Amino acid sequence: MSLRAELAELLSGAVTIVGIGNPVRGDDAFGSLLARLLAGRVRALVIDAEDVPENFVLAAITASPDAVLFFDAIDLGEAPGTAALLSARELSSYMASTHRMPLSMLMEIVRRETGARVAVLAVQPGHTELAMPPSPEVAASAASLAELLIDVLPSGRVAPCGPSGAERSASC
């Protein structure tokens, strides 16, 4: 099944998106970058959790979503910019998380509390050096994934949520 088909199947009903990444560590910024590209362009609660996704789990849960899609840079053992859609179970077979709480655990908490379909859209980072921008490969992947998600998700504006968003939704 193509990534487009997998995303279309996953992202029906009320959708919450959670972008994860450190915006000052190169390709680790992927999740935040993609969340920012989507904020206000899709009918979904878009949360830019930066590098503290555990601080936004309650916002994701209280949104009562049918589907939750996390974005994160994950070492997939592939070329930089390569994307994969993973379940929490599949995610646990990849490298240990750099987050305070493992992403697979956050995904399971959200799934258990909401009954939502939960997955992570992962992209292979090329570098995560401090004070460096994302690599051209990861930036291009974020841009093409944003266009794919805009095509798959209904259009419309829902206020973004997160530390870098100027607006906040009532559930943040």
C-alpha positions as CSV (number, residue, x, y, z in Angstrom):
1,M,0.0,0.0,0.0
2,S,1.3,3.5,-0.8
3,L,2.0,6.1,1.8
4,R,-0.8,8.2,0.4
5,A,-3.3,5.3,0.8
6,E,-2.1,4.5,4.3
7,L,-2.5,8.1,5.4
8,A,-5.9,8.3,3.7
9,E,-7.0,5.2,5.6
10,L,-5.6,6.4,8.9
11,L,-6.8,10.1,8.8
12,S,-10.5,10.0,8.7
13,G,-12.8,11.7,11.2
14,A,-11.4,14.2,13.8
15,V,-7.6,14.3,13.4
16,T,-4.9,15.6,15.8
17,I,-1.4,16.1,14.6
18,V,1.6,16.3,16.9
19,G,4.9,17.5,15.6
20,I,7.9,16.6,17.6
21,G,11.4,17.9,17.3
22,N,14.1,20.2,18.5
23,P,14.0,23.3,16.2
24,V,17.7,24.0,16.8
25,R,19.1,20.5,16.1
26,G,19.2,20.2,12.3
27,D,17.0,17.3,11.1
28,D,15.6,16.7,14.5
29,A,13.4,19.7,13.7
30,F,11.4,17.6,11.2
31,G,8.3,17.1,13.3
32,S,8.0,20.7,14.3
33,L,8.8,21.9,10.7
34,L,6.0,19.7,9.2
35,A,3.5,20.8,11.9
36,R,4.2,24.4,11.1
37,L,3.8,23.8,7.4
38,L,0.3,22.3,8.1
39,A,-0.9,24.7,10.8
40,G,-4.0,26.5,9.5
41,R,-4.0,24.7,6.2
42,V,-5.8,21.5,7.3
43,R,-8.9,20.7,9.3
44,A,-7.0,19.1,12.2
45,L,-5.7,20.2,15.6
46,V,-2.0,20.7,14.8
47,I,0.2,20.7,17.9
48,D,3.8,21.8,17.6
49,A,5.2,20.0,20.7
50,E,8.8,20.7,19.8
51,D,11.0,18.5,22.1
52,V,8.5,18.1,24.9
53,P,5.7,15.9,23.5
54,E,4.7,14.7,26.9
55,N,3.6,18.2,27.8
56,F,0.9,18.0,25.0
57,V,-0.5,14.6,25.5
58,L,-3.5,16.0,27.5
59,A,-4.3,18.4,24.6
60,A,-4.3,15.5,22.2
61,I,-6.5,13.4,24.4
62,T,-9.0,16.2,25.2
63,A,-9.5,16.9,21.5
64,S,-11.3,13.5,21.3
65,P,-9.7,12.5,18.0
66,D,-10.5,9.6,15.8
67,A,-6.9,9.6,14.6
68,V,-3.6,11.0,16.0
69,L,-0.6,11.3,13.8
70,F,2.8,12.1,15.3
71,F,5.7,13.5,13.2
72,D,9.3,12.8,14.3
73,A,12.8,12.2,13.1
74,I,13.7,8.6,13.7
75,D,16.7,6.6,12.7
76,L,15.1,4.2,10.2
77,G,18.5,3.1,8.8
78,E,17.5,4.6,5.5
79,A,18.7,7.5,3.3
80,P,18.1,11.0,4.9
81,G,14.5,12.2,4.1
82,T,13.1,8.7,3.7
83,A,9.6,8.6,5.3
84,A,7.8,5.7,7.0
85,L,4.4,5.4,8.7
86,L,4.8,3.3,11.9
87,S,2.6,2.0,14.6
88,A,3.8,2.1,18.3
89,R,4.7,-1.6,18.1
90,E,6.7,-1.0,14.9
91,L,8.4,2.0,16.4
92,S,9.7,0.1,19.4
93,S,12.0,-1.9,17.0
94,Y,13.9,1.3,16.1
95,M,16.6,3.1,18.1
96,A,15.9,4.3,21.6
97,S,14.0,7.5,21.9
98,T,15.7,10.8,22.8
99,H,12.6,12.1,24.4
100,R,12.0,12.0,28.2
101,M,9.2,9.6,27.6
102,P,9.4,7.1,24.7
103,L,7.2,8.1,21.8
104,S,5.8,4.5,21.7
105,M,4.6,5.0,25.3
106,L,3.0,8.4,24.5
107,M,1.3,6.8,21.4
108,E,-0.1,4.0,23.6
109,I,-1.4,6.4,26.2
110,V,-3.2,8.4,23.6
111,R,-4.6,5.3,21.9
112,R,-5.8,3.8,25.3
113,E,-7.4,7.1,26.5
114,T,-9.1,8.0,23.2
115,G,-9.6,4.8,21.3
116,A,-8.1,6.7,18.3
117,R,-6.0,5.2,15.5
118,V,-2.4,6.3,16.3
119,A,0.7,6.3,14.2
120,V,4.0,8.2,13.7
121,L,5.1,9.6,10.3
122,A,8.8,9.2,10.7
123,V,11.6,10.7,8.6
124,Q,15.2,9.5,8.6
125,P,17.5,12.4,9.8
126,G,20.8,13.1,8.1
127,H,22.3,15.2,10.9
128,T,21.2,16.6,14.3
129,E,24.0,19.1,15.0
130,L,23.2,22.0,17.3
131,A,22.4,25.4,15.6
132,M,22.2,23.8,12.1
133,P,19.2,24.0,9.8
134,P,17.5,20.9,8.5
135,S,19.4,19.1,5.7
136,P,18.1,19.7,2.1
137,E,16.8,16.1,2.0
138,V,14.7,16.4,5.2
139,A,13.5,19.9,4.3
140,A,12.3,18.6,0.9
141,S,10.7,15.6,2.5
142,A,8.8,17.8,5.0
143,A,7.6,20.0,2.1
144,S,6.4,17.1,0.0
145,L,4.8,15.4,3.0
146,A,3.0,18.6,3.8
147,E,1.5,18.7,0.3
148,L,0.5,15.1,0.6
149,L,-1.2,15.6,3.9
150,I,-2.9,18.8,2.7
151,D,-4.3,16.7,-0.2
152,V,-5.4,13.8,2.1
153,L,-6.8,15.9,5.0
154,P,-9.9,18.1,4.7
155,S,-9.1,21.8,4.3
156,G,-10.0,24.4,6.8
157,R,-8.5,26.3,9.7
158,V,-8.1,25.0,13.2
159,A,-5.9,27.1,15.6
160,P,-2.4,25.6,16.1
161,C,-1.2,24.6,19.5
162,G,2.3,24.6,20.9
163,P,5.2,26.7,22.2
164,S,6.0,28.4,18.9
165,G,2.4,29.0,17.8
166,A,1.1,32.5,18.2
167,E,-2.4,31.2,18.5
168,R,-3.6,28.5,20.8
169,S,-6.8,26.5,20.6
170,A,-9.0,26.1,23.6
171,S,-7.8,22.6,24.2
172,C,-4.1,23.6,24.7
